[in-house]
Amino acid sequence: MPEIKLEHITKRWKNFYAVDDLDLLIEDNAFVTLLGPSGCGKTTTLRMIAGLETPTSGRITIGDRVVYDSALGINIPANKRKVGFLFQNYALWPNMTVYENIAFGLSNIKEPMAKIDFDARNAARLAEILQNPADVKRVVEECRDKKGKLDEKKAIIKLIDEYTISQYTAKKLFGYHIEEGKDVSSEAASLAKQAEDAKKSKGLNENFEYVQNGKVVEETRKLTKEEIDLSVRRVSRIVKISMFMDRYPAELSGGQQQRVAIARTLAPEPSVLFMDEPLSNLDAKLRLEMRYELQRLHVETGSTFVYVTHDQMEAMTLATQICLINNGVLQQYEPPLKVYGRPNNLFVADFVGNPSINFIEAKGTQKAANGDVELTIFDGMKASFKAAENLDLAQWFQDRDAKVAADAEALKEAAKQKGYVEKGNKDETFRYHIDKVDDEDDALQEQPVLTNEDLVLGVRPEFIEITPDGAIEGEIYGAMPTGMESTIKVRIGDFLLTGVVFGSTLFKIGEKVRFNIGGDKIMLFDRKGGKCIALGSLQC
């Protein structure tokens, strides 16, 4: 399967930038989730790769083939990109059976393919199977009812699954009635001779393809009924719907219909599979089951999956890489646990994680002696942040300011270029939320003038450790036990912290507790620019 490369991809409508100068490398056999809030540009990105949307500028390469290049005027249409697309809506034909729904797209394919002698190939396959008639008899005999009557339809399906053959070859095989004890050795020999004679006289290779001057001969043709049937049977086995082939969509559950849609997408053997929120119409339990199915499908097919979702739990559980986008701009592109544990900025930290991360505003300066950052939090409480790695806070701020200046200069130069359009949907530092007892609308709060002493701590709920000798005193403001764990809200003055406590401990509202903010993955953010400065531990 190919890798996908996006270079400086931009999509805008007038001065609204849906995708802004996106660079992205999706590796071969990756499972990448495009994640972000509604309207962030994730679906637009997916549609541009698939060829359903035309970028304003940039370059897209799938494998070693450039499918879009604004400078060179290349734009390969979607049906020529060898990609599959799975939508939120199953879009199954209600008047067609499951089999017909899967086969429908295959019947419309007409492209250069190897020229094959199908009669010779089928003869060779039948001869191979007939060499072991006892096995065939065993398979067919399993399809008798309690009265000993043979179910022909069931026997043919059993032969299809046992020998991975088409229904047409299975019907021929059943027609020999090996279960009646007939000797088929002469038929097997005759079929084998037919196949070998065809190979010699027509110059066929081991796959019964025509060969000329050492190369396989190609012809522009449609798929045969045999090829279509083999493809339909192959994908139905992968998604486990072989038993539903004669049913209509209305006779299937939501999960089964989604499996049919997946099978239809896989049938043409796309090089890349695109999925746009395919599970959002399913209930919570079925959605979880289908996540496991998609994981298994990714491994079994070896395909490259690109999956759009706004559900961060789906992204975390399915992806090998998360591509997190906001306002058309790439925020972070790394493995799920890296995105969760080491977010690039406040937006990423807030968007990924359930329950959500706690943000604590702090004032602080770095001590020259040991490098710790001395902080004031919660309206006067003193704390000390110790970075996990060497941290020179003054140098970090200097580098930040240099990058801001460089970006401003680059934007100034870009504005001089012909055709430049100023971005209307401006990029702003993410406005995080501080959870308080008396909550206020963040949009109505006046933004203060910030200095390099203004910092923000990011504390994941699992870092709240309830313990009798904890350094911080709080009060249980809310508790939601779920069996193996409880999600709690702890009040410290007017501030609220969300914690996750594992075990079956019961908490009462109003109960006094003591706790620590533990672990060495507490995040320190720059409040002014929103970037993550360092990970470390907090001592209160």
Summary of the structure (lengths in Angstrom):
residues: 540
radius of gyration: 30.9
end to end distance: 51.8
largest distance: 95.3
contacts: 1629
relative contact order: 0.12
helix: 34%
strand: 30%
